[in-house]
Amino acid sequence: MGKRISLAELEQLEQEDLHSDPPEQPPPSNDKLQKSAKNSSQDKSDFVKVCITMPPNLFDQLENIAHAKRREGKPYTKSALIREALKIWLISMEK
């Protein structure tokens, strides 16, 4: 397992990724941005904040998946990936 990179280094890598490829689609209009911001904050207003710990190798895998999805243009955060995995696990426990 390699050395984990710092948050500052991760942000720098993401900025480089954002600036290296030209956008394939035109940027959304202000109306779409405002609706998107309103929806995302509204969606999370009912959320409960949770703090978890995990082994470094699991965190590295999660970070790699989130970074790869963002490079594909998908708005994935580590929190979103954890929510998705937990939802799938809970459904499988009901069976």
C-alpha positions in Angstrom: 0.0 0.0 0.0 1.4 3.4 -1.0 1.4 6.6 0.9 -1.9 8.3 1.1 -2.0 11.8 -0.4 -3.0 14.8 1.6 -6.3 16.6 1.0 -4.4 19.5 -0.5 -2.7 17.2 -3.0 -6.0 15.5 -3.9 -7.6 18.9 -4.5 -4.6 19.9 -6.7 -5.0 16.7 -8.7 -8.7 17.3 -9.1 -8.1 20.9 -10.3 -5.5 19.6 -12.8 -8.1 17.0 -14.1 -10.7 19.8 -14.4 -8.4 22.1 -16.3 -6.8 19.4 -18.5 -9.9 18.4 -20.5 -12.2 20.8 -22.2 -15.9 20.4 -21.3 -17.8 18.3 -23.7 -21.1 19.9 -23.0 -21.9 23.6 -22.8 -22.1 24.9 -19.2 -25.6 24.8 -17.7 -27.6 28.0 -17.6 -28.0 30.0 -14.4 -31.5 28.7 -14.0 -30.2 25.1 -14.1 -27.4 25.9 -11.6 -29.8 27.6 -9.2 -32.3 24.7 -9.4 -29.4 22.2 -8.9 -28.0 24.0 -5.9 -31.5 24.3 -4.4 -32.2 20.6 -5.0 -28.9 19.4 -3.6 -29.2 21.5 -0.4 -32.8 20.6 -0.1 -32.1 16.9 -0.5 -29.5 17.0 2.2 -31.4 19.1 4.7 -33.1 15.9 6.0 -29.8 14.0 6.2 -28.2 13.0 9.4 -24.5 13.5 9.7 -22.5 10.4 10.6 -18.8 10.0 11.4 -17.2 6.6 10.6 -13.8 5.1 10.8 -12.4 2.6 8.4 -9.1 0.9 7.6 -6.7 2.8 5.3 -7.0 0.3 2.5 -10.8 0.6 2.4 -10.6 4.4 2.5 -8.0 4.3 -0.4 -10.4 2.1 -2.5 -13.3 4.5 -1.8 -11.2 7.5 -2.7 -10.1 5.9 -6.0 -13.6 5.0 -7.0 -14.9 8.5 -6.2 -12.1 10.1 -8.1 -12.6 7.9 -11.1 -16.4 8.6 -11.2 -15.7 12.4 -11.0 -13.3 12.1 -13.9 -16.1 10.5 -15.9 -18.2 13.5 -15.1 -20.4 11.9 -12.5 -21.0 13.8 -9.3 -19.9 11.2 -6.9 -18.5 11.9 -3.4 -17.3 9.4 -0.9 -20.5 10.1 1.1 -22.6 9.2 -1.9 -20.7 6.0 -2.5 -21.1 5.0 1.2 -24.8 5.8 1.1 -25.3 3.7 -2.1 -23.3 0.7 -0.6 -25.2 0.9 2.7 -28.5 1.0 0.9 -27.6 -2.1 -1.2 -26.3 -3.9 2.0 -29.5 -3.1 4.0 -31.7 -4.4 1.1 -29.6 -7.7 1.0 -30.0 -8.1 4.8 -33.8 -8.0 4.4 -33.8 -11.1 2.3 
